[in-house]
Amino acid sequence: MDASPSIAALRGTDLLPVLDDVARLRIRVFKDWPYLYRGSLDYERDYLAAYAATPDAVCVVARAGDEVVGASTGLPLLDDGPAFRAPFEAAGIDPAQVFYFGESVLLPAWRGRGIGHAFFDAREAHARALGRFAMTAFCAVDRDHDDPRRPAGHRDNDGFWCRRGYARQPGMTLHLCWDEVGRGELSHALTVWTRALEPAA
């Protein structure tokens, strides 16, 4: 296995050639804990097409040869939906100051190789280069640590995110619905994590 997949930050229509690959990857990865998401290719295509149509959005793609093994998205919070802006507005944070990270997905065989850091580095650099954001942020699903579906030995990403300088904001929560494996359509709570975006050197 190649230890160094290529990493590319794609904008606009540059995303279109890999859109289906990223859509299938998202369905495959999010089916597992903690999201347990039963995805639809049509929905994922539409979701990612919005990134391709948003000028300041970015999709960072990791490829091993011709295979897309990971992807990570981001866009200005003002270009995302009202549900994502709501916890920031309630906390008195101007959404225009926030660059929002969507999701990162990476096949298990490629984890622990620094690709997650590369995804954050690329998205933070993109936000910084746009020159109008004071903060980067994302949200993560809240799951009960005693949930019997939690895989044995599972390690949450909290430690990784903290080392990246992100802080969980317990008062900033949003709710999203998705089709959960084995349970159907449910509302899920997700909590926001934030980090101040330092200016370019």
Secondary structure as a PSIPRED ss2 file (coil, helix, strand):
# PSIPRED VFORMAT (PSIPRED V4.0)

   1 M C   1.000  0.000  0.000
   2 D C   1.000  0.000  0.000
   3 A C   1.000  0.000  0.000
   4 S C   1.000  0.000  0.000
   5 P C   1.000  0.000  0.000
   6 S E   0.000  0.000  1.000
   7 I E   0.000  0.000  1.000
   8 A E   0.000  0.000  1.000
   9 A E   0.000  0.000  1.000
  10 L E   0.000  0.000  1.000
  11 R C   1.000  0.000  0.000
  12 G H   0.000  1.000  0.000
  13 T H   0.000  1.000  0.000
  14 D H   0.000  1.000  0.000
  15 L H   0.000  1.000  0.000
  16 L H   0.000  1.000  0.000
  17 P H   0.000  1.000  0.000
  18 V H   0.000  1.000  0.000
  19 L H   0.000  1.000  0.000
  20 D H   0.000  1.000  0.000
  21 D H   0.000  1.000  0.000
  22 V H   0.000  1.000  0.000
  23 A H   0.000  1.000  0.000
  24 R H   0.000  1.000  0.000
  25 L H   0.000  1.000  0.000
  26 R H   0.000  1.000  0.000
  27 I H   0.000  1.000  0.000
  28 R H   0.000  1.000  0.000
  29 V H   0.000  1.000  0.000
  30 F H   0.000  1.000  0.000
  31 K C   1.000  0.000  0.000
  32 D C   1.000  0.000  0.000
  33 W C   1.000  0.000  0.000
  34 P C   1.000  0.000  0.000
  35 Y C   1.000  0.000  0.000
  36 L C   1.000  0.000  0.000
  37 Y E   0.000  0.000  1.000
  38 R C   1.000  0.000  0.000
  39 G C   1.000  0.000  0.000
  40 S C   1.000  0.000  0.000
  41 L H   0.000  1.000  0.000
  42 D H   0.000  1.000  0.000
  43 Y H   0.000  1.000  0.000
  44 E H   0.000  1.000  0.000
  45 R H   0.000  1.000  0.000
  46 D H   0.000  1.000  0.000
  47 Y H   0.000  1.000  0.000
  48 L H   0.000  1.000  0.000
  49 A H   0.000  1.000  0.000
  50 A H   0.000  1.000  0.000
  51 Y H   0.000  1.000  0.000
  52 A H   0.000  1.000  0.000
  53 A C   1.000  0.000  0.000
  54 T C   1.000  0.000  0.000
  55 P C   1.000  0.000  0.000
  56 D C   1.000  0.000  0.000
  57 A C   1.000  0.000  0.000
  58 V E   0.000  0.000  1.000
  59 C E   0.000  0.000  1.000
  60 V E   0.000  0.000  1.000
  61 V E   0.000  0.000  1.000
  62 A E   0.000  0.000  1.000
  63 R E   0.000  0.000  1.000
  64 A E   0.000  0.000  1.000
  65 G C   1.000  0.000  0.000
  66 D C   1.000  0.000  0.000
  67 E E   0.000  0.000  1.000
  68 V E   0.000  0.000  1.000
  69 V E   0.000  0.000  1.000
  70 G E   0.000  0.000  1.000
  71 A E   0.000  0.000  1.000
  72 S E   0.000  0.000  1.000
  73 T E   0.000  0.000  1.000
  74 G E   0.000  0.000  1.000
  75 L E   0.000  0.000  1.000
  76 P E   0.000  0.000  1.000
  77 L H   0.000  1.000  0.000
  78 L H   0.000  1.000  0.000
  79 D H   0.000  1.000  0.000
  80 D C   1.000  0.000  0.000
  81 G C   1.000  0.000  0.000
  82 P H   0.000  1.000  0.000
  83 A H   0.000  1.000  0.000
  84 F H   0.000  1.000  0.000
  85 R H   0.000  1.000  0.000
  86 A H   0.000  1.000  0.000
  87 P H   0.000  1.000  0.000
  88 F H   0.000  1.000  0.000
  89 E H   0.000  1.000  0.000
  90 A H   0.000  1.000  0.000
  91 A C   1.000  0.000  0.000
  92 G C   1.000  0.000  0.000
  93 I C   1.000  0.000  0.000
  94 D C   1.000  0.000  0.000
  95 P H   0.000  1.000  0.000
  96 A H   0.000  1.000  0.000
  97 Q H   0.000  1.000  0.000
  98 V E   0.000  0.000  1.000
  99 F E   0.000  0.000  1.000
 100 Y E   0.000  0.000  1.000
 101 F E   0.000  0.000  1.000
 102 G E   0.000  0.000  1.000
 103 E E   0.000  0.000  1.000
 104 S E   0.000  0.000  1.000
 105 V E   0.000  0.000  1.000
 106 L E   0.000  0.000  1.000
 107 L C   1.000  0.000  0.000
 108 P H   0.000  1.000  0.000
 109 A H   0.000  1.000  0.000
 110 W H   0.000  1.000  0.000
 111 R C   1.000  0.000  0.000
 112 G C   1.000  0.000  0.000
 113 R C   1.000  0.000  0.000
 114 G C   1.000  0.000  0.000
 115 I H   0.000  1.000  0.000
 116 G H   0.000  1.000  0.000
 117 H H   0.000  1.000  0.000
 118 A H   0.000  1.000  0.000
 119 F H   0.000  1.000  0.000
 120 F H   0.000  1.000  0.000
 121 D H   0.000  1.000  0.000
 122 A H   0.000  1.000  0.000
 123 R H   0.000  1.000  0.000
 124 E H   0.000  1.000  0.000
 125 A H   0.000  1.000  0.000
 126 H H   0.000  1.000  0.000
 127 A H   0.000  1.000  0.000
 128 R H   0.000  1.000  0.000
 129 A H   0.000  1.000  0.000
 130 L H   0.000  1.000  0.000
 131 G C   1.000  0.000  0.000
 132 R C   1.000  0.000  0.000
 133 F C   1.000  0.000  0.000
 134 A C   1.000  0.000  0.000
 135 M E   0.000  0.000  1.000
 136 T E   0.000  0.000  1.000
 137 A E   0.000  0.000  1.000
 138 F E   0.000  0.000  1.000
 139 C E   0.000  0.000  1.000
 140 A E   0.000  0.000  1.000
 141 V E   0.000  0.000  1.000
 142 D C   1.000  0.000  0.000
 143 R C   1.000  0.000  0.000
 144 D C   1.000  0.000  0.000
 145 H C   1.000  0.000  0.000
 146 D C   1.000  0.000  0.000
 147 D C   1.000  0.000  0.000
 148 P C   1.000  0.000  0.000
 149 R C   1.000  0.000  0.000
 150 R C   1.000  0.000  0.000
 151 P C   1.000  0.000  0.000
 152 A C   1.000  0.000  0.000
 153 G C   1.000  0.000  0.000
 154 H C   1.000  0.000  0.000
 155 R C   1.000  0.000  0.000
 156 D C   1.000  0.000  0.000
 157 N C   1.000  0.000  0.000
 158 D H   0.000  1.000  0.000
 159 G H   0.000  1.000  0.000
 160 F H   0.000  1.000  0.000
 161 W H   0.000  1.000  0.000
 162 C H   0.000  1.000  0.000
 163 R H   0.000  1.000  0.000
 164 R C   1.000  0.000  0.000
 165 G C   1.000  0.000  0.000
 166 Y C   1.000  0.000  0.000
 167 A E   0.000  0.000  1.000
 168 R E   0.000  0.000  1.000
 169 Q E   0.000  0.000  1.000
 170 P E   0.000  0.000  1.000
 171 G E   0.000  0.000  1.000
 172 M E   0.000  0.000  1.000
 173 T E   0.000  0.000  1.000
 174 L E   0.000  0.000  1.000
 175 H E   0.000  0.000  1.000
 176 L E   0.000  0.000  1.000
 177 C E   0.000  0.000  1.000
 178 W E   0.000  0.000  1.000
 179 D E   0.000  0.000  1.000
 180 E E   0.000  0.000  1.000
 181 V C   1.000  0.000  0.000
 182 G C   1.000  0.000  0.000
 183 R C   1.000  0.000  0.000
 184 G E   0.000  0.000  1.000
 185 E E   0.000  0.000  1.000
 186 L E   0.000  0.000  1.000
 187 S E   0.000  0.000  1.000
 188 H E   0.000  0.000  1.000
 189 A E   0.000  0.000  1.000
 190 L E   0.000  0.000  1.000
 191 T E   0.000  0.000  1.000
 192 V E   0.000  0.000  1.000
 193 W E   0.000  0.000  1.000
 194 T E   0.000  0.000  1.000
 195 R E   0.000  0.000  1.000
 196 A E   0.000  0.000  1.000
 197 L C   1.000  0.000  0.000
 198 E C   1.000  0.000  0.000
 199 P C   1.000  0.000  0.000
 200 A C   1.000  0.000  0.000
 201 A C   1.000  0.000  0.000
